[in-house]
């Protein structure tokens, strides 16, 4: 029998169960038991536990999504998400739950691939405002997780024009799990929630064309920004004591956007934004904007010796 990361298995020669959390070699797997210890086990000494609800979907059965009440997730904007939560028993194992936070029914197909080898992860119907477990793995092995291919066919029961199927590739990165954990209402625990159906904003072709023909004088009207920009609200506004949290965030994001635009105009090779650690909201927002900017080559945590964990360095093409 062939096992893969996330499978729930039982030891043949003793009463012990756990998740496959590491592929050591062709004959040996690392299995994490309920005490959180990872044990090397010979494949022949393991048997698959059917019906546990992990990543293996039996061919003769369609997955049964767990339906939840809409009010319980009222704080989550409509969309398609992956909610990632730690296992209650094996602390280094995380479980991925696909969440359909839309009024449509979805036909879902998910595959994992690594080095041109593909495997089925999940398939089935996910009703509107419901959730289903799709994958389990060890967070410690993040670097060797496969890339995932998500395919969604959305069906609306009302008189609504059908939309095109949604196809996307997703490789989970360390930055996805570097932000502070949030409440996951559907799972009734904390974890990370990652939206799948957000798309980069459309670029106005005419405006982009006009920008290429701006004169040198027009470009010089944009002030040269600092190489290090502090986005802490007290550095931007004297009246920050009277601002609501969402107002502060909007001001910080506006300064970030205008500064990165100015850096591009003046052909900066790189720039550093100091956003602090805090609750991770500002960091998450600017990372999303950075990842969607076609002029950005890469970005990373800035020098920890100088900024701690509260700054991001952006490198331009």
URCOR-V479867 format. One record per pair of residues at least 12 apart in sequence whose ideal C-beta (glycine too) atoms are under 7 Angstrom apart, sorted by the first residue. I is the first residue (numbers start at 1). GAP is how many residues later the second one is. Records with the same first field share a line. If there is no record, write none. Layout:
I = GAP ; GAP
This chain:
1 = 47
3 = 17 ; 26 ; 40 ; 43 ; 45
4 = 16 ; 115
5 = 15 ; 16 ; 18 ; 132 ; 133
6 = 13 ; 14 ; 48 ; 49 ; 129 ; 130 ; 131
7 = 13 ; 41 ; 47 ; 48 ; 49
8 = 41 ; 44 ; 46
9 = 22 ; 37 ; 38 ; 39 ; 40
10 = 37 ; 39
11 = 30 ; 34 ; 35
12 = 33 ; 34 ; 35
13 = 32
16 = 17
17 = 16 ; 32
18 = 13 ; 14 ; 15 ; 16 ; 72
19 = 12 ; 13 ; 71 ; 74 ; 117
21 = 17 ; 71 ; 72 ; 117 ; 120
22 = 16 ; 116 ; 119
24 = 16
27 = 15 ; 16
28 = 12 ; 13 ; 14 ; 15
29 = 12 ; 14 ; 17
32 = 58 ; 60 ; 61 ; 106
34 = 55 ; 56
36 = 54 ; 55 ; 56
53 = 80
54 = 82
55 = 66 ; 80 ; 81
57 = 65 ; 66
62 = 62 ; 63
63 = 59 ; 61 ; 69
65 = 61 ; 62 ; 65 ; 66 ; 67
66 = 64 ; 65 ; 66
67 = 60 ; 63
68 = 61 ; 62 ; 63 ; 118
70 = 59
72 = 113 ; 114
73 = 28 ; 112 ; 113
76 = 25
78 = 23 ; 24
79 = 22 ; 23 ; 116 ; 118 ; 119
80 = 20 ; 22 ; 72 ; 116 ; 117
81 = 18 ; 20 ; 112 ; 113 ; 114 ; 115
82 = 14 ; 16 ; 112 ; 114
83 = 14 ; 16 ; 101 ; 103 ; 104 ; 108 ; 110
84 = 12 ; 107 ; 108
85 = 99 ; 102 ; 104 ; 106
86 = 105
92 = 46 ; 47 ; 48
93 = 43 ; 45
94 = 43 ; 45
95 = 38 ; 41
96 = 38 ; 39
97 = 34 ; 35 ; 36 ; 37 ; 90
98 = 28 ; 33 ; 34 ; 36
99 = 32 ; 87
100 = 26 ; 27 ; 28 ; 29 ; 30
101 = 28
102 = 26
103 = 25
104 = 24 ; 50 ; 51 ; 52
105 = 20 ; 22 ; 23 ; 50
106 = 20 ; 46 ; 47 ; 48
107 = 18 ; 46 ; 48
108 = 14 ; 15 ; 16 ; 18 ; 44
109 = 14 ; 42
110 = 12 ; 24 ; 38 ; 39 ; 40
111 = 38
112 = 34 ; 36
113 = 33 ; 34 ; 36
114 = 32 ; 33
121 = 13 ; 14 ; 27
122 = 12
131 = 55
139 = 38
142 = 30 ; 32
145 = 27
147 = 22 ; 24
148 = 22
149 = 20
150 = 18 ; 20 ; 46
151 = 14 ; 16
152 = 13 ; 14
153 = 12
166 = 31
168 = 28
170 = 26
175 = 112
176 = 16 ; 18
177 = 15
179 = 13 ; 101 ; 104 ; 105
180 = 99 ; 100
200 = 92
219 = 46
222 = 40 ; 43
223 = 39
224 = 42
225 = 34 ; 37 ; 38
227 = 44 ; 45
228 = 44 ; 46
229 = 30 ; 42 ; 44 ; 45
230 = 44
231 = 21 ; 24 ; 25 ; 42 ; 43 ; 44 ; 51
232 = 42 ; 44
233 = 15 ; 18 ; 19
236 = 15 ; 16 ; 19
237 = 14
249 = 32 ; 33
252 = 30
253 = 32
256 = 17 ; 30
257 = 32
260 = 33 ; 54
264 = 31 ; 52
268 = 48
269 = 47
270 = 43 ; 44 ; 45 ; 46
271 = 43
272 = 30 ; 39 ; 41
273 = 13 ; 38 ; 39 ; 41
274 = 33 ; 36 ; 37
275 = 35 ; 36 ; 37
276 = 34
277 = 32 ; 33
283 = 29
286 = 26
287 = 25
290 = 24
295 = 21 ; 22
296 = 18 ; 20
297 = 18 ; 19 ; 20
298 = 17
299 = 13 ; 14 ; 15 ; 16
300 = 13
